[in-house]
């Protein structure tokens, strides 16, 4: 929660220097926060099996509907390729 608040504050500060009206600033920050969530949270990331498909939360919801039961993520494993 602290990281989200800090990121939002930073983005709002950056956007404020543009001189745009407050309602436009909020929309700019909202768009950048969507990108932040997509990069930093599992449920907002693009589904790996379907890169152009839904985010993980939507794919999980759709699979649950097909199976006729609620599904949830209990854990995950992060695989990383490369030299990092």
C-alpha positions in Angstrom: 0.0 0.0 0.0 2.9 2.3 0.8 4.5 1.7 -2.6 1.2 2.4 -4.4 0.7 5.7 -2.5 4.3 6.7 -3.1 4.1 5.9 -6.8 0.8 7.9 -7.1 2.3 10.9 -5.3 5.3 10.8 -7.5 3.3 10.6 -10.7 1.0 13.4 -9.5 4.0 15.6 -8.8 5.4 14.9 -12.3 2.1 15.5 -14.0 1.5 18.8 -12.1 4.5 20.4 -13.9 2.6 20.1 -17.2 0.3 22.9 -16.2 -2.9 21.0 -17.1 -6.2 21.3 -15.2 -6.6 19.0 -12.1 -9.2 16.8 -13.8 -6.8 16.1 -16.7 -4.0 15.4 -14.2 -6.1 12.8 -12.4 -6.8 11.0 -15.7 -3.1 11.1 -16.6 -2.1 9.7 -13.2 -4.8 7.0 -13.5 -3.4 5.8 -16.8 0.1 5.7 -15.5 -1.1 3.8 -12.4 -2.7 1.1 -14.6 0.7 0.7 -16.2 2.3 0.5 -12.7 -0.2 -2.3 -11.7 0.4 -4.2 -14.9 4.1 -4.2 -14.3 4.0 -4.9 -10.5 1.1 -7.1 -9.7 0.3 -10.7 -10.8 -3.4 -10.2 -11.2 -3.0 -7.2 -13.5 -0.4 -8.7 -15.8 -1.1 -10.0 -19.3 -1.9 -13.7 -19.3 1.2 -15.5 -20.4 -0.5 -18.2 -22.5 -2.5 -15.6 -24.4 -0.2 -12.5 -24.7 -2.8 -10.5 -26.5 -5.6 -11.9 -24.3 -7.0 -10.9 -20.9 -5.1 -10.0 -17.8 -4.6 -12.8 -15.3 -7.6 -11.9 -13.1 -10.0 -12.0 -16.2 -8.5 -15.3 -17.4 -9.0 -16.8 -14.0 -12.6 -15.5 -13.8 -13.4 -16.9 -17.3 -11.9 -20.3 -16.4 -14.0 -20.3 -13.3 -17.1 -19.6 -15.2 -16.3 -22.5 -17.7 -15.7 -24.8 -14.7 -18.7 -23.6 -12.8 -16.8 -22.8 -9.6 -14.8 -19.8 -8.2 -11.1 -20.0 -8.7 -8.4 -18.1 -6.8 -4.6 -17.9 -6.9 -3.1 -19.5 -3.8 0.5 -19.0 -4.9 2.8 -18.8 -7.9 6.3 -19.4 -9.0 8.4 -16.8 -10.8 10.6 -18.1 -13.5 13.2 -15.7 -14.9 15.3 -16.2 -18.0 18.5 -14.4 -18.8 21.4 -13.0 -16.9 19.6 -10.9 -14.3 
